[in-house]
């Protein structure tokens, strides 16, 4: 097996440190990473993803290339530098933003992404389309707006919005739409849930259980507290809540995130690993490196 790949099968095995044997290998970035994403074409029933930092991922479903919550601005307070320049991203079919915070919808670079991937569509909570289009000078027809439990079929790819509570389950007072979404992405025989930024709320588990099987679930674990809230750092699930959501939904693989980018808003992923290993030992999880290719294969 190529050491740059990880194959995750639906067996009761936990990958605590998926890339423990790769500590000396350099992290892929830039055009090298883009080429790896471009060249990857998972077979039916498989998918690949690359963690880009914070809640950002590149995802391959067959030949579809999806980027979600890609944070590429070069800020001084980042602990992890951007893996890609916006000009590198010339292969996107869909660029998804979960909500209008700069580490999720990166307004400073979306205009450049619009130019580097001229055929890409931007998928966002529909309440943000007018503002994003006007402020970033991106034509409205490049955007697709979703809302809670609203779906769109895109030539073999289906994407459904799932309301997120960040920290409250807010609704726009004029339209009633949700400004923060997660997304269920179905394609190539696989189902993915990316929660965006969210806390737990009544009804979230029921919504997710309407899918027979979620193959990969991406969740935040940085939590929330009064100190951060007073500084307008809006919180997410704690690692315990993320573990319990995974234990209820039982995805093929759960991937924690949003714990490493900013020192003022971080968490120790080993706490997540310890808790899920103790409470739900049959639920597999991935904690690995930025920029490494992970292949999830449903066929054991």
SEZAKOL-491071 format. One record per residue: residue in three letters; x, y, z of N, C-alpha, C in turn. Coordinates in steps of 0.05 Angstrom, whole numbers, plus 32768, in hexadecimal, padded with zeros to 4 digits. Each point is the difference from the previous one (the first is absolute). Layout:
<atoms>
alaXYZXYZXYZ ...
</atoms>
This chain:
<atoms>
unk80117FE880007FEF80188000801280198000 unk7FF980137FF0800E80197FFF7FFC800E801B unk80178009800C7FFE800C801B7FF3801B8000 unk7FFB800B7FE87FF2801A80007FE27FFC8000 unk7FF77FE880027FE37FFA80007FF97FF18019 unk7FE7800480087FF57FF080167FE57FF57FF6 unk7FFD7FE680027FE77FF37FF97FF17FFA8019 unk7FE8800B80037FF07FFB80187FE97FEE7FF9 unk7FFF7FE9800C7FEA7FED7FFA7FEC80008017 unk7FE87FF77FFB7FEB7FFF801480047FE78011 unk80148001801080067FEA80138004800D801B unk7FFB7FF280168002800C801B801D80048008 unk800D80127FF3801C800780068003801E8002 unk8010800980138004801C8004801B80087FF6 unk800180157FEF8019800B7FF7800580198012 unk800F7FFC8015800580178012801280147FF3 unk80167FF77FF5801280127FF280067FF37FE5 unk7FF2800A7FEC80007FF37FE6801B80027FF3 unk800F80158005801980047FF2801880018013 unk7FFF7FF08015801580008014801B7FF87FF3 unk7FFF7FF07FEA80197FF87FF4800A80137FEB unk7FF380187FFE800780137FEB800A801A800B unk8009800080198007801A800D8016800E7FF2 unk80127FF27FF28016800D7FF37FFA800A7FE4 unk7FE87FFA7FF57FFA80077FE57FF5801C7FFF unk800880107FEC7FF7801C7FFE7FE280007FF9 unk7FF3801580097FE380047FFA7FFD80097FE3 unk7FEE7FF47FF17FFB80097FE57FF1801B8001 unk800880117FEE7FF4801B7FFE800080087FE3 unk7FF380167FFA8001800D7FE67FF97FEE7FE9 unk800F80047FEA7FF97FF27FE780047FE18003 unk80127FF8801280047FE380057FE67FF4800B unk7FF4800E80147FE87FF7800C7FE980017FEC unk7FFE80157FF07FEB80037FEC80027FE97FEC unk80187FF97FF880047FEA7FEC7FF67FE6800C unk80077FFB801A7FF77FE7800C7FE17FFF8002 unk7FF4801680067FE2800180017FF57FFC7FE4 unk800C800D7FEC7FF77FFD7FE580027FE47FF5 unk80167FF3800780067FE57FF57FF07FEA800E unk7FF5800680187FF27FEC800F7FE37FFD7FF5 unk7FF97FE77FFB7FE47FFB7FF67FF67FE6800E unk7FF5800380187FF87FE9800F7FEB7FEF7FF1 unk80027FE680037FED7FEE7FF47FE48003800D unk7FEC7FF67FF37FE48001800A80007FF3801C unk7FF3800E80137FFF7FF7801B801880098011 unk801180117FF58017800A800E8001801F7FFE unk800F800C80128004801D7FFE801C8006800B unk800A80177FFA8019800A800B7FFC801B800B unk800F800680168000801C800A801C8008800A unk8004801A80008019800C800A7FF880168013 unk800B800080187FFB80158013801180187FFA unk7FF380177FFC800E80197FF9800480128018 unk7FF77FF780188002801180187FE5800A8009 unk7FFE8004801B7FE7800A800C7FE97FEE7FF8 unk7FEC80097FF17FEA7FEF7FF780007FFC7FE1 unk801780067FF480037FFF7FE380097FE47FF6 unk7FF37FF77FEB80077FE67FF47FFD80027FE2 unk80117FF27FF27FFC7FF97FE47FF57FE47FFF unk7FEC7FFB7FF07FF37FE67FFF7FFD7FF77FE3 unk80077FE77FFB7FFC7FF47FE67FEB7FEA8001 unk7FEC80037FF07FEB7FEC7FFD80007FF87FE2 unk800D7FEA7FF980047FFA7FE4801180167FF4 unk7FF6800D7FEB800F80167FF37FF7801B800A unk7FED800180137FF7801A800B8015800A8014 unk800780197FFF8012800D80137FF08015800F unk7FFE7FFD801A7FF1801180118012800B8016 unk8000801B8003800E800D80167FEB800B8013 unk80047FFB801A7FED800B8013800E800E8017 unk7FF780188006800A80118016801F80037FFE unk800880067FE8801D80037FFA800A801B8009 unk801280018013800A8018800D801D80057FF6 unk800380137FEE801A80047FF3800D801B8005 unk7FF38011800F800C801A800680187FFD8012 unk8015800E7FFA801A7FFE800F800080138017 unk7FF27FF980167FFE8011801780177FFB8014 unk80078015800F80177FFE80127FFA7FED8018 unk7FE77FFC80077FFA7FF080177FFA7FE27FFA unk80057FF87FE77FFD7FE47FF980177FF0800C unk7FF97FE8800A80157FED800880087FEE7FE9 unk7FEF7FFD7FEC80057FEF7FE87FFF80137FE8 unk801580037FF17FFF80127FE97FEE7FF47FEA unk7FF580107FEE7FEF7FF57FEA800F7FEB7FF0 unk7FF37FEA7FFB800C7FEB7FEF800080077FE3 unk7FED80127FF87FFC80077FE47FFF801E7FFD unk800880097FE97FFA801B7FF87FE680007FEF unk7FF0801480027FE780007FF080057FFB7FE2 unk8016800A7FF680067FFC7FE480077FE37FF9 unk80087FF0801580057FE47FFB7FE77FF07FFA unk7FE9800A800B7FE77FF080007FF380037FE5 unk80087FF17FEC7FF580027FE57FEF7FE87FF9 unk7FFA7FEF80137FF27FE77FFA7FE67FFC800F unk7FF58016800C7FE87FFD80107FE77FFE7FEE unk7FEF7FED80077FE57FFF7FF57FED800F8012 unk80037FFC801B7FEF800E80138011800A8017 unk7FFB80198008800C800D80177FEA80068013 unk80017FF380177FEA80028013800880108019 unk7FEF801180098004800F80197FE97FFB8013 unk80067FFA80197FEB7FF980137FF48019800C unk800F801580047FF58019800C801480167FFC unk7FF780198004800F80177FF88013800A8016 unk80127FEE800880178007801180197FFB7FEF unk801480108004801780017FEE800F7FE67FFD unk7FFF7FEE8015800E7FE77FFE7FEE7FEA7FF4 unk7FE980087FF57FEE7FED7FF37FF8800A7FE4 unk7FF580187FFE7FFE800E7FE7801580168000 unk80167FFA7FF38018801180017FFD80167FEB unk7FF3801580087FF980157FEC8019800C7FF3 unk80168000800E8018800C7FF4800B7FF07FE8 unk7FF87FE77FFE800B7FF07FEA7FEA7FF57FED unk7FE6800380077FEC7FF47FEE7FFF800D7FE4 unk8005801A7FFF8002800D7FE680167FF37FEF unk80177FFA800C80167FF47FF17FF97FE37FF9 unk7FF27FF280127FF77FE47FF97FEC80017FE8 unk7FF080147FFF7FED80037FEA800F80027FE6 unk8018800C8000801080037FE880117FE77FFA unk800B7FF3801580117FEA7FFC7FF17FE67FF8 unk7FE77FFD800A7FEF7FEA7FF87FE7800C7FF3 unk800280087FE77FEA80107FF47FE67FF07FFC unk80017FE680027FE77FF07FFC7FF57FF6801B unk800C800880167FF77FF7801A7FE6800E8007 unk7FEF7FF2800F7FE8800D800C80058003801E unk7FF68015800B80038006801D7FE67FF9800E unk80017FEE80137FE87FF7800F8002800C801C unk7FEB800F80078000800F801A7FE38000800B unk7FFD800780197FE58006800A7FF480177FEF unk7FE87FFC7FF77FF480127FEB7FFE801C800A unk7FFF8004801A7FFD801C800B801980117FFA unk80177FF37FFA8018800F7FFC800680067FE2 unk7FF07FF67FEE800880037FE38002801D7FF7 unk7FEC801080068001801C7FF78018800F800A unk80067FFD80198017800E800C801A7FF67FF4 unk80037FE67FFD80197FF57FF5800380087FE3 unk7FEB7FFF7FF1800280077FE48007801D7FFC unk7FF28012800F8005801C7FFE801C8008800A unk80077FF6801780198009800D80187FF57FF2 unk7FFE7FE87FF480177FF37FF4800080017FE2 unk7FEB800D7FF57FFE80027FE380027FE57FF2 unk7FF07FED800B7FFD7FE67FF47FE37FFE7FF6 unk7FFC7FF97FE77FE57FFF7FF57FEE7FEE8011 unk7FE7800880047FED7FF180107FFC7FE37FF5 unk80037FFD7FE57FFB7FE67FF580167FEC8006 unk80158009800D80157FEE80097FF97FF3801B unk7FEB800B800D7FF97FF7801B7FE87FED7FFF unk7FFF7FEE80137FE97FEF80057FFA8003801E unk7FE8800980067FF88004801C7FF07FE9800B unk80067FF780187FF27FEB800D7FF68009801B unk7FEF7FF0800B7FF58005801B7FFB7FE5800D unk7FF6800180187FFC7FE7800F7FEF7FEC7FF1 unk800B7FE87FFC7FF27FEA7FF27FF780077FE4 unk800E80137FF47FFD80067FE380177FF37FF1 unk7FF97FF27FEB80147FF17FF08002800A7FE4 unk80177FFA7FF4800380057FE3800F7FE87FF4 unk7FF77FF77FE9800D7FEB7FF18010800C7FEA unk80197FF77FFF8013800D7FED800F7FEA7FF0 unk7FF27FF37FEE800C7FED7FEE800F7FEA800F unk7FF27FF38012800C7FEA800F800A8007801B unk7FFE801A800780088009801B7FE8800D800C unk7FF87FF780187FE9800C800E800B800D801A unk7FF8801980058008800E80177FE8800B800F unk7FFE7FFA801A7FEA80088010800980118017 unk7FF3801780058007801180167FF47FF5801A unk800F800380167FF77FF8801B800680188012 unk7FEC800B800D80048017801180157FFB8015 unk80108014800680147FFE80157FFB80168015 unk80067FF980197FFC80138016801B800B8009 unk800680187FF8801B800B80057FFE801C800D unk7FFE8003801B7FFA7FEC80147FE27FFB8001 unk7FF180137FF57FE37FFE80017FF57FF67FE5 unk7FE97FF580017FF37FF77FE77FF180187FF4 unk801080137FF67FF580197FF67FF27FFD7FE6 unk7FED80127FFA7FF380037FE68000801D7FF8 unk800380057FE77FFF801B7FF67FE4800B8005 unk7FFF8018800C7FE5800B80087FEE80077FE8 unk800C80047FE97FF080087FE97FF77FE77FF0 unk80137FEE7FFA7FFA7FE97FEE7FFA7FE78010 unk80077FFF80197FFD7FE7801080147FEB7FF9 unk801480067FF080147FED7FF880167FFE8016 unk800F7FEA7FFF80157FFB8013801A800B7FF5 unk800F8011800F8019800B7FF680187FED8003 unk7FFC7FEB801080157FEC80057FF67FE47FF9 unk800E7FF37FEE7FF87FE67FF780177FEB8002 unk7FF87FE7800480117FEA7FF97FF57FF57FE6 unk800E7FEC7FF57FF87FF57FE680037FE18000 unk7FEC7FF37FF580037FE37FF980057FFF7FE2 unk80167FF47FF980097FFE7FE47FFF7FE27FF9 unk7FF17FFA7FEA7FFD7FE47FF7800A7FFF7FE3 unk80127FED7FFC800B7FFB7FE580137FE97FFF unk80037FF47FE980127FEA7FFD7FFA7FE98013 unk7FE77FFD80087FF97FEA801280078006801D unk80068019800680088007801C7FEF8017800A unk7FFF8002801B7FF28016800D8012800C8015 unk8002801B7FFF8011800F80127FEF8014800F unk80058005801A7FF48016800E80168012800A unk800080197FF880128015800B7FEE8013800F unk80048002801A7FED800E80118002801E7FFE unk8016800B7FF38006801C800480078004801D unk7FFB8018800A80048006801C7FE57FFD800E unk7FFE7FEF80147FE77FFC800D80037FF6801D unk7FEC800780107FFC7FF280197FEA7FEC7FFC unk7FFD7FEF80137FE97FED7FFF7FE6800F8004 unk7FEB7FF67FF37FE5800B80057FEC7FEA7FFB unk7FE88004800C7FEB7FEC7FFE7FF87FFD7FE3 unk80017FE87FF67FF77FFA7FE580177FFA7FED unk80198008800780167FFB7FEE80057FE27FFB unk80007FF0801580047FE47FFD7FEA7FF37FEE unk7FE7800980057FEA7FF57FF0800480067FE2 unk800880187FFA800580077FE480157FEE7FF4 unk80167FFC800E80167FF07FF57FF87FE37FFD unk7FEF7FF680127FF97FE47FFF7FEC7FFA7FE9 unk7FF880147FF27FEF7FFB7FE880107FF47FE9 unk801B8002800280117FF27FED80077FE4800B unk7FFF7FEC7FEF80057FE58009801C7FFD800C unk8014800D7FF3801B7FFE800A801080187FF7 unk800D800D8014801280167FFA801C7FF48000 unk800E80027FEB801A7FF37FFD8017800F800E unk7FFF801B7FFE80148011800E7FF18018800B unk80068005801A7FF48017800D80168012800A unk800080197FF88013801480087FF380128016 unk800C800280187FF4800E801680148012800E unk7FF88016800B80128011801080027FF5801D unk80168006800E80027FF7801C800B80168012 unk800280197FF6800D801480117FF0800B8017 unk7FE57FFA80007FF0800780177FFA801E8002 unk7FFA800980187FF7801B800480028007801E unk8003801880077FFF8009801C7FFC801E8001 unk7FFC800A80187FFA801D8004801780127FF7 unk80197FF78006801780107FF8800080057FE3 unk7FFC7FEC7FF0800180037FE37FE7800F7FF6 unk7FE97FFA800B7FE8800E7FF78002801E8004 unk800C800880178003801D80058012800D7FEC unk80127FF17FF38012800A7FEB7FF47FFC7FE4 unk7FE67FF97FFF7FF37FFB7FE7800B7FE87FF1 unk800B7FED800F80097FE67FF47FE97FED8004 unk7FF17FFB7FEB7FE77FF1800280077FE28000 unk7FF37FF2801280097FE480057FF27FEA7FF1 unk80097FE880067FF77FE87FF27FFC7FE98015 unk7FFA7FE97FF57FFF7FE88011801A7FFD8010 unk7FFD7FF6801880177FF6800F80087FE67FF4 unk80187FF6800780087FE67FF67FEE7FEA800A unk7FF5800380187FED7FEC800A7FE67FFF7FEF unk7FF680187FFA7FE780017FEF80067FF57FE5 unk801780057FF480067FF67FE680027FE18001 unk800C7FF6801580027FE380037FE57FF38003 unk7FEE800D80107FE57FF480037FF080027FE7 unk800380157FF07FF380017FE680097FE97FEE unk801A7FFC7FFF800B7FEA7FF07FF67FE5800B unk7FFF7FFD801B7FF77FE7800B7FE37FFA7FFA unk7FF080157FFC7FE37FFD7FF97FFD7FFA7FE2 unk800E800F7FEF7FFD7FFD7FE3800F7FE87FF5 unk80167FFA800D80117FE97FF8800980037FE3 unk800E80157FF9800B80027FE580167FEC7FFB unk80077FFC7FE780177FEF7FFA8019800B800C unk8003801A80008018800D800A7FF8801C800A unk800A800880177FFB801B800A801B800E8002 unk800080197FF7801880107FFE7FFC801A8010 unk800E800380167FFE80198010801180167FF3 unk7FF880188004800E80177FF57FFB80198011 unk800B80177FF67FFD801A800D800D8000801C unk80187FF58002800D7FFF801A801D800A7FFF unk800B80067FE8801D80057FFF8007801B7FF4 unk7FEE800F7FF5800880177FF0800780188010 unk7FF08006801580048018801080047FF8801D unk8015800B800C80077FF9801C7FEA80078013 unk7FF180157FFA7FEB800A80127FE67FF07FFD unk7FFF7FED7FEE7FE77FF17FFA80077FE37FF8 unk800D7FF28012800B7FE67FF97FF67FEB8014 unk80067FE77FFA7FFA7FE9801180157FEA7FFA unk80027FEE801380137FEA7FFD7FF17FE87FF3 unk80077FF87FE77FF27FEA7FF380047FE6800E unk80147FFD801180047FE7800E7FEA7FFC8015 unk7FF3801580097FE97FFD80127FE97FF47FF1 unk7FFB80097FE77FEC7FF47FEF80077FE27FFC unk80197FFA7FF980087FE57FFA7FFC7FEE8019 unk8007800A80177FFE7FF080197FE37FFA8006 unk7FEF80157FFD7FE47FFD80077FF17FEE7FED unk800480037FE67FF27FEF7FED800A7FE38003 unk801A7FFC8005800A7FE680037FF57FF18018 unk7FFA800F80167FF57FF580187FE27FFB7FFE unk7FF280137FF37FE37FFF80017FF47FF17FE7 unk800C80047FE97FF57FF47FE780187FF37FF1 unk800A7FEA800A80187FF47FF57FFD7FF67FE3 unk7FE77FFD7FF77FFC7FF67FE57FFD80177FEB unk8001801980097FFE80167FEE801D80097FF8 unk80067FFE7FE7801A80077FF68003801F7FFE unk8018800980048005801D7FFD801B80047FF4 unk800480187FF6801A80077FF3800A801A800D unk80197FFF8009800E80188008801B7FFE7FF2 unk800680117FEE80187FFE7FF0800C801B7FF9 unk800E80007FEA801080187FF87FF180117FEB unk800680197FFF7FF680117FEB800D7FF87FE5 unk7FEF80017FEC800B7FFB7FE580057FE37FF8 unk7FF97FED801280047FE47FF97FE67FF47FF5 unk80047FEF7FEC7FE97FF37FF37FF57FE98012 unk7FE6800180047FF27FEB800F7FEB7FF47FED unk80027FE67FFB7FEC7FF27FEF7FEE7FEF8012 unk7FE780047FFE7FEC7FF1800F7FF27FEE7FEC unk80027FE680057FF57FEB7FEF7FEB7FF18010 unk7FE880007FF67FEA7FF2800F80017FE27FFD unk80107FF67FEE80007FE37FFB80177FF4800F unk7FFA7FEF801380147FF38011800B7FE77FF2 
</atoms>
